[in-house]
């Protein structure tokens, strides 16, 4: 009868050890997943200047934090301000809560309190939306959420979609509804 208890105890110990080893493997896998989510690089209070071939500034980006995601090499920008200088003689200022640049892409996606305005501008002129994408190769900005609010001096509009050619400053609107603010 002692052999039965010894065998039973050994079997129970093997089950407990096996369960512990399997549980440990799951936490190691979870720890590896958390580690793989760490950014490839990160910078605080970053300023990035992109230049044209002649060395003149094309884009000046200021962000509270920049991170490159190791999973897909995309770049995430937090609290962003962009001076878009790609077109000579024309300057655009963009601010947003967040921006994302997919790996090897000419597209930049901005989200959260996005505001785009030409500078200098004689009257308060700006576009305010929740999401905006800029194609830096074609110099086109377009909204990806609705509605979008546009302000031109004392005139304001709500539109479903905006596409702005940053080079020619031509804007295409979809489903625009406007009004004029009265001065007091």
VOPAGU-2260 file (C-alpha; in pm, 1 decimal, decimal comma):
REM VOPAGU-2260
SITE   aa  ch    i         X         Y         Z
SITE  UNK   A    0       0,0       0,0       0,0
SITE  UNK   A    1     291,9     238,9      57,7
SITE  UNK   A    2     397,6     195,0    -304,8
SITE  UNK   A    3      55,1     308,4    -419,1
SITE  UNK   A    4      80,5     626,6    -211,1
SITE  UNK   A    5     431,8     692,7    -332,2
SITE  UNK   A    6     322,9     641,2    -696,7
SITE  UNK   A    7      16,1     858,4    -648,7
SITE  UNK   A    8     225,3    1134,3    -483,2
SITE  UNK   A    9     484,6    1114,9    -763,9
SITE  UNK   A   10     209,3    1139,0   -1028,5
SITE  UNK   A   11      51,8    1435,1    -848,2
SITE  UNK   A   12     393,1    1606,7    -821,0
SITE  UNK   A   13     453,2    1551,9   -1195,7
SITE  UNK   A   14     114,1    1708,9   -1279,6
SITE  UNK   A   15     185,0    2008,4   -1054,8
SITE  UNK   A   16     535,8    2057,1   -1201,4
SITE  UNK   A   17     403,9    2017,8   -1557,5
SITE  UNK   A   18     126,8    2269,2   -1492,6
SITE  UNK   A   19     378,5    2512,2   -1343,2
SITE  UNK   A   20     608,4    2474,9   -1643,4
SITE  UNK   A   21     322,4    2535,9   -1887,3
SITE  UNK   A   22     204,0    2836,7   -1688,2
SITE  UNK   A   23     557,1    2977,0   -1686,6
SITE  UNK   A   24     578,1    2934,7   -2064,3
SITE  UNK   A   25     260,3    3143,0   -2106,9
SITE  UNK   A   26     402,3    3427,7   -1897,5
SITE  UNK   A   27     730,0    3410,4   -2092,9
SITE  UNK   A   28     530,2    3436,8   -2417,7
SITE  UNK   A   29     327,4    3726,8   -2277,4
SITE  UNK   A   30     647,2    3899,5   -2164,9
SITE  UNK   A   31     796,5    3848,4   -2512,1
SITE  UNK   A   32     484,3    4003,0   -2669,0
SITE  UNK   A   33     506,3    4306,4   -2440,7
SITE  UNK   A   34     875,3    4343,5   -2521,5
SITE  UNK   A   35     808,4    4325,7   -2896,9
SITE  UNK   A   36     560,8    4614,6   -2866,2
SITE  UNK   A   37     836,2    4849,6   -2750,0
SITE  UNK   A   38     924,3    5115,7   -3008,9
SITE  UNK   A   39    1240,3    5083,7   -3219,7
SITE  UNK   A   40    1323,1    5438,3   -3121,8
SITE  UNK   A   41    1160,4    5718,5   -2927,3
SITE  UNK   A   42    1237,0    6088,6   -2891,8
SITE  UNK   A   43    1085,8    6362,2   -2674,3
SITE  UNK   A   44    1056,4    6728,0   -2778,8
SITE  UNK   A   45    1175,1    6632,9   -3127,9
SITE  UNK   A   46    1230,1    6860,3   -3426,8
SITE  UNK   A   47    1266,7    6697,9   -3767,6
SITE  UNK   A   48    1354,7    6899,5   -4076,9
SITE  UNK   A   49    1317,0    6740,2   -4418,7
SITE  UNK   A   50    1504,0    6918,1   -4698,4
SITE  UNK   A   51    1482,0    6932,2   -5076,1
SITE  UNK   A   52    1776,0    6827,8   -5294,1
SITE  UNK   A   53    1908,9    7186,7   -5292,9
SITE  UNK   A   54    1911,3    7185,2   -4909,7
SITE  UNK   A   55    1616,5    7419,7   -4864,0
SITE  UNK   A   56    1362,7    7315,2   -4598,5
SITE  UNK   A   57    1065,8    7116,4   -4725,2
SITE  UNK   A   58     898,4    7029,8   -4397,8
SITE  UNK   A   59     965,4    7119,4   -4035,4
SITE  UNK   A   60     798,1    6888,8   -3786,2
SITE  UNK   A   61     788,7    6951,2   -3411,5
SITE  UNK   A   62     643,4    6680,7   -3185,3
SITE  UNK   A   63     617,1    6629,2   -2812,1
SITE  UNK   A   64     709,1    6262,2   -2871,8
SITE  UNK   A   65     802,8    6051,8   -3175,7
SITE  UNK   A   66     809,3    5670,6   -3173,7
SITE  UNK   A   67     890,3    5418,5   -3443,4
SITE  UNK   A   68     690,6    5098,2   -3399,4
SITE  UNK   A   69     911,2    4790,9   -3435,8
SITE  UNK   A   70     620,4    4574,1   -3556,0
SITE  UNK   A   71     566,0    4764,6   -3882,8
SITE  UNK   A   72     826,6    5047,2   -3882,9
SITE  UNK   A   73     550,2    5309,9   -3883,2
SITE  UNK   A   74     622,9    5635,6   -3703,8
SITE  UNK   A   75     377,6    5777,9   -3448,1
SITE  UNK   A   76     387,5    6148,7   -3363,5
SITE  UNK   A   77     226,6    6300,2   -3052,2
SITE  UNK   A   78     122,7    6668,7   -3018,9
SITE  UNK   A   79     236,9    6762,2   -3367,5
SITE  UNK   A   80     309,8    7095,2   -3536,3
SITE  UNK   A   81     414,7    7091,2   -3902,1
SITE  UNK   A   82     543,2    7380,1   -4112,0
SITE  UNK   A   83     479,9    7252,7   -4463,4
SITE  UNK   A   84     721,5    7439,4   -4691,0
SITE  UNK   A   85     733,7    7205,1   -4988,5
SITE  UNK   A   86     598,2    7459,1   -5236,6
SITE  UNK   A   87     827,6    7765,2   -5273,4
SITE  UNK   A   88     656,8    8085,6   -5161,2
SITE  UNK   A   89     368,4    7897,7   -4995,4
SITE  UNK   A   90     367,6    7794,7   -4630,2
SITE  UNK   A   91     109,7    7585,1   -4450,0
SITE  UNK   A   92      86,9    7529,5   -4075,8
SITE  UNK   A   93     -71,1    7211,3   -3940,7
SITE  UNK   A   94    -134,5    7114,7   -3578,7
SITE  UNK   A   95    -278,4    6785,1   -3451,5
SITE  UNK   A   96    -292,2    6566,6   -3143,2
SITE  UNK   A   97    -135,6    6272,8   -3328,6
SITE  UNK   A   98      17,9    6177,4   -3661,7
SITE  UNK   A   99     114,0    5844,9   -3818,6
SITE  UNK   A  100     358,7    5787,8   -4102,8
SITE  UNK   A  101     336,1    5432,2   -4241,6
SITE  UNK   A  102     673,1    5272,8   -4325,0
SITE  UNK   A  103     824,7    5391,0   -4655,0
SITE  UNK   A  104     521,5    5606,9   -4729,4
SITE  UNK   A  105     466,8    5951,9   -4872,4
SITE  UNK   A  106     135,3    5970,0   -4684,0
SITE  UNK   A  107     102,9    6123,2   -4336,0
SITE  UNK   A  108    -220,7    6069,6   -4140,1
SITE  UNK   A  109    -314,1    6321,5   -3870,8
SITE  UNK   A  110    -590,3    6285,9   -3611,4
SITE  UNK   A  111    -739,4    6470,6   -3315,2
SITE  UNK   A  112    -805,3    6845,5   -3333,8
SITE  UNK   A  113    -639,1    6880,7   -3672,5
SITE  UNK   A  114    -606,1    7238,4   -3792,8
SITE  UNK   A  115    -454,9    7340,9   -4127,9
SITE  UNK   A  116    -403,1    7700,8   -4234,7
SITE  UNK   A  117    -204,5    7893,9   -4493,4
SITE  UNK   A  118      40,0    8142,2   -4342,6
SITE  UNK   A  119      52,0    8430,2   -4349,0
SITE  UNK   A  120    -316,3    8484,7   -4408,3
SITE  UNK   A  121    -487,4    8826,9   -4410,2
SITE  UNK   A  122    -805,1    8699,6   -4239,9
SITE  UNK   A  123    -842,5    8406,3   -3999,7
SITE  UNK   A  124    -846,8    8121,0   -4249,6
SITE  UNK   A  125    -827,8    7760,7   -4137,9
SITE  UNK   A  126    -966,8    7411,0   -4171,6
SITE  UNK   A  127   -1058,9    7219,0   -3853,2
SITE  UNK   A  128   -1129,4    6844,0   -3862,0
SITE  UNK   A  129   -1081,1    6523,5   -3664,8
SITE  UNK   A  130    -866,1    6352,1   -3930,2
SITE  UNK   A  131    -661,4    6470,6   -4226,6
SITE  UNK   A  132    -418,6    6299,2   -4462,3
SITE  UNK   A  133    -139,5    6467,7   -4657,9
SITE  UNK   A  134      15,8    6314,1   -4968,4
SITE  UNK   A  135     358,9    6480,7   -4960,3
SITE  UNK   A  136     448,0    6372,9   -5313,3
SITE  UNK   A  137     134,2    6514,5   -5478,5
SITE  UNK   A  138     102,2    6808,2   -5229,2
SITE  UNK   A  139    -261,6    6717,9   -5160,8
SITE  UNK   A  140    -436,8    6731,0   -4821,7
SITE  UNK   A  141    -774,9    6563,5   -4774,9
SITE  UNK   A  142   -1007,6    6497,8   -4486,5
SITE  UNK   A  143   -1082,0    6143,8   -4376,9
SITE  UNK   A  144   -1357,0    6222,0   -4126,8
SITE  UNK   A  145   -1673,9    6425,8   -4135,7
SITE  UNK   A  146   -1782,8    6696,3   -4067,0
SITE  UNK   A  147   -1505,6    6946,3   -4129,1
SITE  UNK   A  148   -1525,5    7312,4   -4035,1
SITE  UNK   A  149   -1366,9    7580,8   -4251,0
SITE  UNK   A  150   -1325,8    7946,2   -4156,3
SITE  UNK   A  151   -1255,1    8232,4   -4398,8
SITE  UNK   A  152   -1255,9    8559,6   -4206,5
SITE  UNK   A  153   -1615,0    8602,2   -4089,5
SITE  UNK   A  154   -1746,6    8320,3   -4310,3
SITE  UNK   A  155   -1768,9    7967,1   -4180,8
SITE  UNK   A  156   -1868,7    7639,1   -4348,2
SITE  UNK   A  157   -1934,5    7282,5   -4249,4
SITE  UNK   A  158   -1842,4    7036,0   -4521,1
SITE  UNK   A  159   -1852,3    6661,3   -4561,0
SITE  UNK   A  160   -1515,2    6630,5   -4736,4
SITE  UNK   A  161   -1231,3    6866,9   -4830,4
SITE  UNK   A  162    -946,3    6815,8   -5072,5
SITE  UNK   A  163    -685,6    7093,3   -5086,2
SITE  UNK   A  164    -409,5    7125,8   -5342,3
SITE  UNK   A  165    -133,9    7278,8   -5129,6
SITE  UNK   A  166      58,6    7386,3   -5439,8
SITE  UNK   A  167    -214,8    7582,7   -5620,5
SITE  UNK   A  168    -425,5    7651,3   -5304,8
SITE  UNK   A  169    -736,5    7522,2   -5483,5
SITE  UNK   A  170    -992,1    7351,7   -5262,3
SITE  UNK   A  171   -1266,2    7104,3   -5354,4
SITE  UNK   A  172   -1560,1    7077,0   -5114,7
SITE  UNK   A  173   -1831,8    6814,9   -5085,6
SITE  UNK   A  174   -2169,7    6900,2   -4929,6
SITE  UNK   A  175   -2085,8    7251,2   -4807,8
SITE  UNK   A  176   -2316,4    7447,3   -4575,2
SITE  UNK   A  177   -2199,3    7799,3   -4490,9
SITE  UNK   A  178   -2289,7    8105,6   -4288,8
SITE  UNK   A  179   -2158,5    8452,0   -4222,9
SITE  UNK   A  180   -2067,8    8565,7   -3871,5
SITE  UNK   A  181   -2186,8    8919,9   -3794,9
SITE  UNK   A  182   -1940,5    9164,6   -3646,6
SITE  UNK   A  183   -2053,2    9348,6   -3336,1
